[in-house]
Amino acid sequence: MKNIKTEIVTLILPTFISLSAYPQLIIKTQNYPGDSNAGISPSGLDDTSKSYYLRRHYWDNVNFLVPQTTNTSLLTEKLDYYFNRLIPQQPDTVISYMKELLHREMAEPVKHSVLDFLIQYTSESKVMEMEKAFIWLAGNYYLFGCDWLPEKRLETIKKQYEYNQSCLVGSKAFNLWMETDEGTSFQLYQLQSNYTLLLFYDITSDASKDLVKELVSNASKLSRSGVTIVAVNTGTDPDKWRKFIRQENITEWHNVMDRPNRTNFRVLYGVLETPILFLLDRDKNIIGKRLTMEKVFEIINKKTAGE
């Protein structure tokens, strides 16, 4: 994104609106950290203090009460810089800044634009933990009706909320009561291991088959790291499932399924598609979700280094 110098930027209005008639629509943009010509904060502040000052005063010169504020991309650009570059990418921090912003008085079109940006930002973030910020935003602003939002988009947000609120990174994983491939009872909480890899997969899915093979090829390395694998078959054919277990040589895993869906695992673990890989610690807290093998080892190595 281009660096915007300190200047007066006028909003581009439809040609039939005279800017001189709307002097309140002028937005004074602020410089971003690192701009040598900034001059937006008192002199003598270190970089940390300057960043704090900018976050505190970032919106001082934006008029949220004027609907025409949404007529250009300027508001979106400022939102993008604010949430993606100024604010630490930690869910609790992001939630606090979203609260502060959304508590401001705004014209309806402006409020809608801000919410549109925030729901996309939190739902598409590459930071796993940011899902917590999405759940907070959706729960407070989207679950109880948004007549300005297309119905299909609203249903997508509600479904994403429903299927992810119970399996956030940092939360306790729900216990699973399922049946093993040998017909015995299984409980997730009965496992005693440093880490548990919880795989939800479909034996007919090529992506699932590829991930199973990758897990098999890393079996020794995972075992050395104290990892136990629990593989949940999301299908309903026990005979084909048992055949798959033998063919893929994964008999040493905890292979389970819940054919009658007594556990409601799809909602509790957000299984809208397969495969999905979770990593749990020894206390069955979720420390990673929707993981690749590379990310699994990255998390384990960080945990091990921190012990």
C-alpha positions as CSV (number, residue, x, y, z in Angstrom):
1,M,0.0,0.0,0.0
2,K,1.3,3.4,-0.8
3,N,2.7,5.7,2.0
4,I,0.3,8.6,2.5
5,K,2.0,11.9,3.5
6,T,0.6,14.4,5.9
7,E,-1.9,16.3,3.8
8,I,-5.5,17.2,3.4
9,V,-7.3,14.6,1.4
10,T,-10.7,15.4,0.1
11,L,-13.2,12.6,-0.5
12,I,-14.1,12.1,-4.1
13,L,-17.9,12.7,-4.2
14,P,-20.3,12.0,-7.0
15,T,-20.0,14.7,-9.6
16,F,-23.4,16.2,-8.7
17,I,-22.2,17.0,-5.1
18,S,-20.3,20.2,-4.5
19,L,-17.4,19.6,-2.1
20,S,-17.6,23.3,-1.0
21,A,-21.0,22.6,0.3
22,Y,-19.7,19.7,2.5
23,P,-16.5,21.0,4.2
24,Q,-17.1,18.5,7.0
25,L,-16.3,15.7,4.5
26,I,-12.6,16.6,4.5
27,I,-10.4,13.9,6.1
28,K,-7.0,14.8,7.3
29,T,-4.9,11.7,6.9
30,Q,-2.1,10.8,9.3
31,N,1.4,9.5,8.5
32,Y,2.4,6.0,9.3
33,P,5.3,4.9,11.5
34,G,8.6,5.1,9.6
35,D,7.8,8.2,7.6
36,S,10.5,10.7,8.2
37,N,8.2,13.5,7.4
38,A,5.5,12.4,9.8
39,G,5.4,15.2,12.4
40,I,2.1,13.7,13.8
41,S,3.3,13.1,17.3
42,P,5.1,15.2,19.9
43,S,8.9,15.3,19.5
44,G,11.1,13.3,21.8
45,L,9.0,10.1,21.8
46,D,10.6,6.8,21.1
47,D,9.2,4.5,18.4
48,T,7.1,2.5,20.9
49,S,5.6,5.7,22.3
50,K,5.0,7.1,18.8
51,S,3.1,3.9,17.7
52,Y,1.0,4.2,20.9
53,Y,0.3,7.8,20.2
54,L,-0.7,7.1,16.6
55,R,-3.1,4.3,17.6
56,R,-4.6,6.5,20.2
57,H,-5.2,9.4,17.8
58,Y,-5.5,7.6,14.5
59,W,-9.2,8.3,14.0
60,D,-9.2,11.8,15.4
61,N,-9.7,13.5,12.0
62,V,-12.1,11.0,10.5
63,N,-15.7,12.0,10.4
64,F,-17.7,8.8,10.9
65,L,-21.0,10.6,10.9
66,V,-21.0,11.5,7.2
67,P,-22.3,8.7,4.9
68,Q,-20.2,9.9,2.0
69,T,-17.1,8.8,3.9
70,T,-17.6,5.5,2.2
71,N,-17.5,6.9,-1.3
72,T,-13.7,6.3,-1.7
73,S,-11.3,3.5,-0.7
74,L,-9.7,5.8,1.9
75,L,-11.6,4.5,4.8
76,T,-10.8,0.9,3.9
77,E,-7.1,1.7,3.4
78,K,-7.0,3.3,6.9
79,L,-8.8,0.3,8.4
80,D,-6.4,-2.1,6.7
81,Y,-3.3,-0.2,7.9
82,Y,-4.7,0.2,11.4
83,F,-5.6,-3.5,12.0
84,N,-2.9,-5.2,9.9
85,R,0.1,-3.1,10.7
86,L,-0.4,-0.9,13.7
87,I,-2.1,-3.3,16.1
88,P,-0.3,-6.5,17.4
89,Q,-1.9,-9.5,15.8
90,Q,-3.2,-11.0,19.0
91,P,-7.0,-11.7,19.3
92,D,-7.6,-10.1,22.7
93,T,-5.7,-6.9,21.6
94,V,-7.6,-6.8,18.3
95,I,-11.0,-7.3,20.1
96,S,-10.2,-4.4,22.4
97,Y,-9.5,-2.1,19.5
98,M,-12.5,-3.3,17.6
99,K,-14.6,-2.5,20.6
100,E,-13.2,1.0,20.8
101,L,-13.8,1.7,17.2
102,L,-17.3,0.2,17.0
103,H,-18.4,2.2,20.1
104,R,-17.9,5.4,18.1
105,E,-21.0,7.1,16.8
106,M,-21.2,6.4,13.0
107,A,-23.6,6.9,10.1
108,E,-25.2,3.6,9.2
109,P,-23.4,3.2,5.8
110,V,-20.1,3.9,7.5
111,K,-20.8,1.4,10.3
112,H,-21.7,-1.2,7.7
113,S,-18.4,-0.6,5.9
114,V,-16.4,-0.9,9.0
115,L,-18.2,-4.1,10.0
116,D,-17.7,-5.5,6.5
117,F,-14.0,-4.9,6.7
118,L,-13.7,-6.3,10.2
119,I,-15.6,-9.5,9.5
120,Q,-13.5,-10.2,6.5
121,Y,-10.3,-9.3,8.3
122,T,-11.0,-11.6,11.2
123,S,-12.3,-14.5,9.2
124,E,-9.5,-14.5,6.6
125,S,-6.6,-13.9,9.0
126,K,-3.6,-16.2,8.7
127,V,-3.2,-16.1,12.5
128,M,-5.0,-19.2,13.9
129,E,-5.9,-17.5,17.2
130,M,-7.6,-14.7,15.3
131,E,-10.7,-16.9,15.1
132,K,-11.5,-15.7,18.6
133,A,-11.8,-12.2,17.3
134,F,-14.2,-13.4,14.6
135,I,-16.3,-15.2,17.1
136,W,-16.6,-12.1,19.3
137,L,-17.5,-9.9,16.3
138,A,-20.0,-12.3,14.8
139,G,-21.6,-13.0,18.2
140,N,-22.0,-9.3,19.0
141,Y,-23.0,-7.8,15.6
142,Y,-24.2,-10.5,13.2
143,L,-26.2,-13.2,14.9
144,F,-29.3,-11.1,15.6
145,G,-30.1,-9.8,12.1
146,C,-28.3,-7.7,9.6
147,D,-30.9,-6.4,7.1
148,W,-28.2,-4.6,5.2
149,L,-26.2,-7.8,4.5
150,P,-27.1,-10.3,1.7
151,E,-28.8,-13.3,3.2
152,K,-26.3,-15.8,1.8
153,R,-23.4,-13.9,3.2
154,L,-25.1,-13.7,6.6
155,E,-25.8,-17.4,6.6
156,T,-22.2,-18.1,5.9
157,I,-21.1,-16.0,8.8
158,K,-23.6,-17.6,11.2
159,K,-22.5,-21.1,10.1
160,Q,-18.8,-20.2,10.6
161,Y,-19.7,-19.0,14.0
162,E,-21.7,-22.1,14.9
163,Y,-19.0,-24.5,13.8
164,N,-16.0,-22.7,15.3
165,Q,-17.1,-21.2,18.7
166,S,-16.4,-24.5,20.5
167,C,-13.0,-25.3,19.1
168,L,-11.0,-22.1,19.4
169,V,-7.2,-22.3,19.8
170,G,-6.5,-22.1,23.5
171,S,-9.8,-23.7,24.5
172,K,-10.3,-27.1,26.0
173,A,-11.1,-29.8,23.4
174,F,-14.4,-31.5,23.9
175,N,-14.2,-35.1,25.0
176,L,-15.1,-37.7,22.3
177,W,-16.9,-40.9,23.1
178,M,-16.6,-43.1,20.0
179,E,-16.2,-46.7,18.9
180,T,-12.8,-48.1,17.8
181,D,-12.2,-50.2,14.7
182,E,-12.2,-53.2,17.0
183,G,-15.6,-52.4,18.4
184,T,-14.4,-51.2,21.8
185,S,-15.3,-47.9,23.5
186,F,-13.0,-44.9,23.3
187,Q,-12.7,-41.7,25.2
188,L,-10.3,-38.9,24.1
189,Y,-9.7,-37.8,27.7
190,Q,-8.4,-41.3,28.7
191,L,-5.3,-40.8,26.5
192,Q,-2.1,-39.9,28.4
193,S,0.4,-38.3,26.1
194,N,2.4,-35.1,25.7
195,Y,0.5,-34.3,22.5
196,T,-2.5,-35.6,20.6
197,L,-2.9,-35.2,16.9
198,L,-6.6,-35.3,16.2
199,L,-7.4,-36.1,12.6
200,F,-10.9,-35.9,11.1
201,Y,-10.8,-37.5,7.7
202,D,-12.9,-39.1,5.0
203,I,-11.5,-42.4,3.5
204,T,-12.9,-41.5,0.0
205,S,-11.2,-38.0,-0.1
206,D,-7.9,-37.8,-2.0
207,A,-6.8,-34.9,0.3
208,S,-7.5,-37.1,3.4
209,K,-5.6,-40.0,1.9
210,D,-2.6,-37.8,1.2
211,L,-2.5,-36.5,4.7
212,V,-2.8,-40.0,6.2
213,K,0.2,-41.0,4.1
214,E,2.1,-38.0,5.3
215,L,1.4,-38.9,8.9
216,V,2.5,-42.4,8.3
217,S,5.8,-41.2,6.8
218,N,6.4,-39.0,9.9
219,A,5.3,-41.6,12.4
220,S,8.7,-42.2,14.0
221,K,9.4,-38.5,14.3
222,L,6.0,-37.9,15.9
223,S,6.4,-40.7,18.3
224,R,9.8,-39.3,19.5
225,S,8.0,-36.1,20.2
226,G,5.4,-37.8,22.4
227,V,2.6,-37.5,19.9
228,T,-0.4,-39.9,19.9
229,I,-2.6,-40.0,16.8
230,V,-6.4,-40.2,17.0
231,A,-8.0,-40.6,13.6
232,V,-11.7,-40.0,13.3
233,N,-13.4,-41.4,10.3
234,T,-16.3,-39.1,9.3
235,G,-17.8,-41.7,7.0
236,T,-20.5,-44.3,7.8
237,D,-19.2,-47.5,6.2
238,P,-17.4,-49.5,8.9
239,D,-16.2,-52.3,6.5
240,K,-14.6,-50.0,4.0
241,W,-13.1,-48.1,6.9
242,R,-11.5,-51.2,8.5
243,K,-10.1,-52.2,5.1
244,F,-8.6,-48.7,4.7
245,I,-6.9,-49.0,8.1
246,R,-5.2,-52.3,7.1
247,Q,-4.2,-51.0,3.7
248,E,-2.6,-47.8,5.0
249,N,-0.9,-49.7,7.9
250,I,-2.3,-47.4,10.6
251,T,-3.5,-50.1,13.0
252,E,-1.3,-48.6,15.8
253,W,-3.3,-45.3,15.7
254,H,-6.5,-44.8,17.7
255,N,-8.9,-45.3,14.9
256,V,-12.5,-44.3,15.8
257,M,-15.8,-43.3,14.3
258,D,-19.2,-42.1,15.4
259,R,-21.5,-43.5,12.9
260,P,-24.7,-42.3,14.7
261,N,-23.1,-38.9,15.4
262,R,-23.9,-39.1,19.1
263,T,-21.0,-36.7,19.9
264,N,-22.1,-34.0,17.4
265,F,-18.3,-33.8,16.5
266,R,-18.9,-31.9,13.3
267,V,-20.2,-28.9,15.2
268,L,-17.9,-29.2,18.2
269,Y,-14.8,-29.4,16.1
270,G,-15.9,-27.4,13.1
271,V,-15.7,-30.3,10.6
272,L,-17.3,-28.6,7.6
273,E,-14.7,-30.3,5.3
274,T,-12.0,-32.9,5.5
275,P,-9.2,-33.4,6.4
276,I,-8.8,-31.3,9.5
277,L,-5.9,-31.7,11.8
278,F,-5.9,-30.5,15.5
279,L,-3.0,-30.6,17.9
280,L,-3.8,-30.9,21.6
281,D,-1.4,-30.6,24.6
282,R,-1.2,-33.1,27.5
283,D,-4.3,-31.4,29.1
284,K,-6.3,-31.6,25.9
285,N,-6.1,-27.9,25.2
286,I,-6.2,-27.0,21.5
287,I,-2.9,-25.5,20.6
288,G,-3.3,-25.8,16.8
289,K,-6.0,-26.4,14.2
290,R,-6.3,-26.9,10.5
291,L,-2.6,-27.7,10.5
292,T,0.0,-28.9,8.0
293,M,2.7,-31.3,9.1
294,E,5.2,-28.5,8.9
295,K,3.1,-26.4,11.3
296,V,2.6,-29.4,13.7
297,F,6.4,-29.7,14.2
298,E,6.8,-25.9,14.4
299,I,4.4,-25.7,17.3
300,I,5.9,-28.8,19.1
301,N,9.4,-27.4,18.7
302,K,8.4,-24.0,20.1
303,K,6.7,-25.7,23.0
304,T,9.7,-27.9,23.7
305,A,12.1,-25.0,23.5
306,G,9.9,-23.0,26.0
307,E,9.8,-25.8,28.6
